[in-house]
């Protein structure tokens, strides 16, 4: 028999208790992170892997792939799911925008906060805000989490 709350979505009324719950994930971005991510995903454009090229394009050096930053949102969602002790899967991302370049050497902090729920679909929407080490907002997005034991 499964442990309580281990494989069950939240009770219909418990979604309200998740509103405002938050998590933080911080990572220092290295050039080797960007190169490895590029190899794994095929997003190895010189903007991400060749410092001289990225400098010539006016980026100030290699910049992080947008999908790398979205992956950091997923990292923050994992921290939240660990804290609330509920399994869920990412249902997708909405309104993702990259506002400022993130360069190798930057430290990025994701602030991830549940803002809405849809009890009929067992979904919550979490706001993600990504800040660099200077406190500048570099990216935003909404992550939809789906709580289900049907997968």
Protein Blocks (a to p, Z undefined) as FASTA:
>chain_A
ZZehklgccdfklmmmmgopacdddddddfklmmmmmmmnopacfklmmmklmmmnonop
acddfklmmmmmmmmmmmmmmmnopacddfbdehiacfbdcdehiacddddddfbdcfkn
opacdddddddfkopafbdcdddddddfkZZ
